[in-house]
Amino acid sequence: MSWALTTSGAAISEAGAGANSTIIASSATLAKWSDEAEGELNTDTRYDWVANIGSVSANYKPILSQAISVAVGNKILKYDPSGYTSRYEAQFIADMNSDIYNKCVNTLTDMKNKEKMI
C-alpha cells in the first residue's frame, strides 16, 4: 500500500534541492520505493505499522511519516547524486536522513513509547 505512512511530497523534500527531476516525477518508482521503505520500517521495528496505522495516536504518526520520508529521500538521492553541488552535500543529506531514520526506529521500538502509541 503505497504512501500509507507519508506523502511523496514529504519524501521528495527530504532528498534535497538537488534531487533528479526525472525520478521525482516518476510516481511509479516513488510508489515502489515507498512500499520498500514501509516494509523495511516494519521489519526494523518488528511491527506492522501500515496495517495498524489506524490505532496509532496522532502524536506518533509524524514519526512514522518522517521515517518513511527520509528513507525514500535517500533512495531518490542514491538514484542520481549528480544534481547536488558536491559529493559532500549529497553525503551530508544521506547521513542526516540515515540518522533521522535510526532515531525514528529507536523511538518506535521503545516499549514505553509503543504503549503510548497504540
Contacts in CASP RR format, 6 or more apart in sequence:
PFRMAT RR
TARGET T0000
AUTHOR 0000-0000-0000
METHOD contacts of the structure
MODEL  1
MSWALTTSGAAISEAGAGANSTIIASSATLAKWSDEAEGELNTDTRYDWV
ANIGSVSANYKPILSQAISVAVGNKILKYDPSGYTSRYEAQFIADMNSDI
YNKCVNTLTDMKNKEKMI
1 35 0 8 1.000
1 38 0 8 1.000
1 50 0 8 1.000
2 31 0 8 1.000
2 32 0 8 1.000
2 34 0 8 1.000
2 35 0 8 1.000
3 31 0 8 1.000
3 34 0 8 1.000
4 34 0 8 1.000
4 38 0 8 1.000
4 50 0 8 1.000
4 53 0 8 1.000
5 38 0 8 1.000
5 41 0 8 1.000
5 49 0 8 1.000
5 50 0 8 1.000
5 53 0 8 1.000
5 61 0 8 1.000
5 64 0 8 1.000
5 65 0 8 1.000
5 67 0 8 1.000
5 68 0 8 1.000
6 34 0 8 1.000
6 64 0 8 1.000
6 65 0 8 1.000
6 66 0 8 1.000
6 68 0 8 1.000
6 69 0 8 1.000
6 72 0 8 1.000
7 65 0 8 1.000
7 69 0 8 1.000
8 27 0 8 1.000
8 30 0 8 1.000
8 31 0 8 1.000
8 34 0 8 1.000
8 72 0 8 1.000
10 65 0 8 1.000
10 69 0 8 1.000
11 30 0 8 1.000
11 33 0 8 1.000
11 34 0 8 1.000
11 68 0 8 1.000
11 69 0 8 1.000
11 72 0 8 1.000
11 73 0 8 1.000
11 76 0 8 1.000
12 19 0 8 1.000
12 24 0 8 1.000
12 30 0 8 1.000
12 73 0 8 1.000
12 76 0 8 1.000
13 69 0 8 1.000
14 69 0 8 1.000
14 70 0 8 1.000
14 72 0 8 1.000
14 73 0 8 1.000
14 74 0 8 1.000
14 97 0 8 1.000
15 24 0 8 1.000
15 72 0 8 1.000
15 73 0 8 1.000
15 74 0 8 1.000
15 76 0 8 1.000
15 77 0 8 1.000
15 93 0 8 1.000
16 73 0 8 1.000
16 77 0 8 1.000
16 84 0 8 1.000
16 93 0 8 1.000
18 83 0 8 1.000
18 84 0 8 1.000
18 85 0 8 1.000
19 73 0 8 1.000
19 76 0 8 1.000
19 77 0 8 1.000
19 83 0 8 1.000
20 76 0 8 1.000
20 79 0 8 1.000
20 80 0 8 1.000
20 82 0 8 1.000
20 83 0 8 1.000
23 29 0 8 1.000
23 30 0 8 1.000
23 76 0 8 1.000
23 79 0 8 1.000
23 80 0 8 1.000
24 30 0 8 1.000
24 76 0 8 1.000
30 72 0 8 1.000
30 76 0 8 1.000
33 72 0 8 1.000
33 75 0 8 1.000
33 76 0 8 1.000
34 68 0 8 1.000
34 72 0 8 1.000
36 75 0 8 1.000
37 67 0 8 1.000
37 68 0 8 1.000
37 71 0 8 1.000
37 72 0 8 1.000
37 75 0 8 1.000
38 49 0 8 1.000
38 50 0 8 1.000
38 68 0 8 1.000
39 50 0 8 1.000
40 71 0 8 1.000
41 49 0 8 1.000
41 64 0 8 1.000
41 67 0 8 1.000
41 68 0 8 1.000
41 71 0 8 1.000
41 104 0 8 1.000
41 105 0 8 1.000
41 108 0 8 1.000
42 48 0 8 1.000
42 49 0 8 1.000
42 50 0 8 1.000
44 105 0 8 1.000
44 109 0 8 1.000
45 105 0 8 1.000
45 108 0 8 1.000
45 109 0 8 1.000
46 109 0 8 1.000
47 108 0 8 1.000
47 109 0 8 1.000
47 114 0 8 1.000
49 56 0 8 1.000
49 64 0 8 1.000
49 108 0 8 1.000
52 118 0 8 1.000
53 61 0 8 1.000
53 64 0 8 1.000
55 118 0 8 1.000
56 64 0 8 1.000
56 117 0 8 1.000
56 118 0 8 1.000
57 116 0 8 1.000
57 117 0 8 1.000
57 118 0 8 1.000
59 116 0 8 1.000
60 108 0 8 1.000
60 113 0 8 1.000
60 116 0 8 1.000
60 117 0 8 1.000
63 104 0 8 1.000
63 107 0 8 1.000
63 108 0 8 1.000
64 104 0 8 1.000
64 108 0 8 1.000
66 100 0 8 1.000
66 104 0 8 1.000
67 100 0 8 1.000
67 101 0 8 1.000
67 104 0 8 1.000
67 105 0 8 1.000
67 108 0 8 1.000
70 96 0 8 1.000
70 97 0 8 1.000
70 98 0 8 1.000
70 100 0 8 1.000
70 101 0 8 1.000
70 104 0 8 1.000
71 97 0 8 1.000
71 101 0 8 1.000
73 97 0 8 1.000
74 94 0 8 1.000
74 97 0 8 1.000
74 98 0 8 1.000
74 101 0 8 1.000
77 84 0 8 1.000
77 90 0 8 1.000
77 93 0 8 1.000
77 94 0 8 1.000
77 97 0 8 1.000
78 94 0 8 1.000
81 87 0 8 1.000
81 90 0 8 1.000
83 90 0 8 1.000
84 90 0 8 1.000
84 93 0 8 1.000
107 113 0 8 1.000
108 114 0 8 1.000
108 117 0 8 1.000
END
